[in-house]
Amino acid sequence: HGYNDIGNTYIEVDLSEQHMYFYQNGEDIFESDIVSGDMRYSDRQTPAGIYTIYYKKSPDVLRGEKKPDGTYEYETQVTYWMPFNGGIGLHDANWRKTFGGTIYKNGGSHGCVNLPPAVAKTIYENISAGDPVLCYHLDGTESSKTGGTKKDGTAETTAATTAVPTTAAPETTAAL
């Protein structure tokens, strides 16, 4: 890579539009609606920035903060976990019925990028540790839809299904 060059395989997450784009070898392989961090809480908003995938793990249990009694704020099983910013990452969210629109404004995640299960699977099979993730707000692109893509309507992705080896990972404390 050259100066300011992120390479040609990466994920873009438009936090304003609640939409992600997966580029592989410079080609826009597929796109999907997402749900990012809940805008009502400053500690749950998905931060803009340029990150890299730390590792991949399947399956995993995402945990909130540990409480004084030893339990966690939440514990949620996910099939595909790809962290990129501390406890924030990309993962499947099979509990959501829809993605995109304005869901994130009052029903968003704890900071993670929630994906339809089929999309998370495709990304997981085609991305590697070290690949960039660009999260940004783009004025004028905010979705006016109140709902978005149904979880079952996303299986028609066109990405290749070349499996990438997973890297072993530590216990995960994450922002859903």
N, C-alpha and C positions, 0 to 999 in steps of 0.2 A: 504494500500500500504506500502511496505517496502522501505528501502533506495534505491534511484535511480529507483524506480519502478513506472511506469506511469499507471499501471493497464492494463486491457485487452480489453478496448474499447477506440479506439483513431483513429486519422487520421494522416497518413504520407504524406507529400508533398515533393517529390523529385524535387527540383527546377532546377536541371541540366537536368533531363530526361523529365521534364514537365508532370509528372504523379503523381497521388495520389492513395493511398491505404486506404481503410476503414476496420478497424478491429473491430469486435464486439464479445465480449466474447472470445477473443483470436483467432478467426477465420478470415481469410482474406475473407471478405464478397464480396467485389468487388473492381475494379480498374477503373480508368478513366484518359484520357488525360485531361490536364488543360491548362490555360494560366495564367502566373503570371506577376509580375511587369515588365514594360518596361525597359530593360537594358540600353537604351540610356540616361536615366536620373537617377542620383543618388538618388533623392528623390522619385522615383517611384518603385525602386527595392524592391521586397518582401524580407524582412530580414529573415535570418536563425535563428532558435531558438526554444525553447519549450514553448508553450503557452497553454492556456485553453480557451474554448468557453465561452464568457461572458454571452450571452443570445441568444435567437432566436427570430426573428420577421418576420411575413408574413402578408401582403406585407410590403415593406418599400421603402422610397426614399433616395438614397444615394446622398450626397451633397459634393461638393468640398469646397475649402476655400471661406469664405464670402468676397466679394469685397467691396470696399469703398461705392459703390452705393447701397449696401444692397442685391444685387443679388449674386448668387453663381457661381463659376467657371464652375460647371456642376450640373445638377439634373437628376438622373437616377432612374427610377422605377425598382425594382427587386421584385420577388415573394418570394424568400427565402434568408434571411440575417442572417449570423452567424459570428459575429465579434470575433476576438481572439487576436488582437494586436493593441490597439488604434483604429484608423479608418480603419484598415486592417481586412478583413474577407473573408469567403467563401460565394459565391453567384452565382445565376444563371446569365448567360450572353446570353440572347436570341438574341442579336444583332450579335453575332459571328457565322460565318458559320462553322468554324473548330476550333479544340483545339489540343494542343500538338505541337510537332515539334519545330521549331525555331521561331514561331510567336512572342514570348516574347522579342526577341532581337530587333525588330524594330516596333512592333505593340502590345506590351503588355499592361497590365492594369496600373492603377495609384498606384498599390501595392497589390491590392486584388488578391485572387485566383478565377479566372473566371471558372465556371463549366458549362457543358451542362445542360440544364434545368431539364432533367430527373434525372441526377445524383444529382443535388442540392436538388431536391424533396426527393429523397431516403435518403440522408444524413440528411436533416431536420427532416424527420419522425423518424429517428433512433438515433440521437445524442442528448445529454443533455448539459445544461450549466454545466461547470466544466470539461467536457471531454477534454483530451489533443489533441493538434495539434502540430505535429513535422514538422518543415520546415527545409530542409537541402540541401546542395550541395554535390554531391557524384562524385568525379573525376572518369572519365571513363564511366559515364552513359549518358552523353549528347546525346540527340537525333540528328541524322543527317538528319532527315526528315524535309522538309521545311513546310509541312502541317501536319495535324493530323486527329484525329477522327472527322467525320462530326457530327454536332449537333444532327441530327436525328438518328444517328447510336448508340446511347448510352442507349436507352430505355431498353436494355436487361440486366439490372442489376438484381442481384439475392438476394438482401437484403430483409429482412422481412419488412413488412409495418406497424409495430406497431407504432402507433402515440404516440408522447411524448408531454406533455403539454408545451405550450410556456410560456415564462416569459415576462411580460410587460417590455418595453424598452423605453428609452428616445429618443428624436429626434436624428437622426443619421447624423453625419458628417463622411464621409468615403472616402477612397481611392478606386476607382473602380478598 
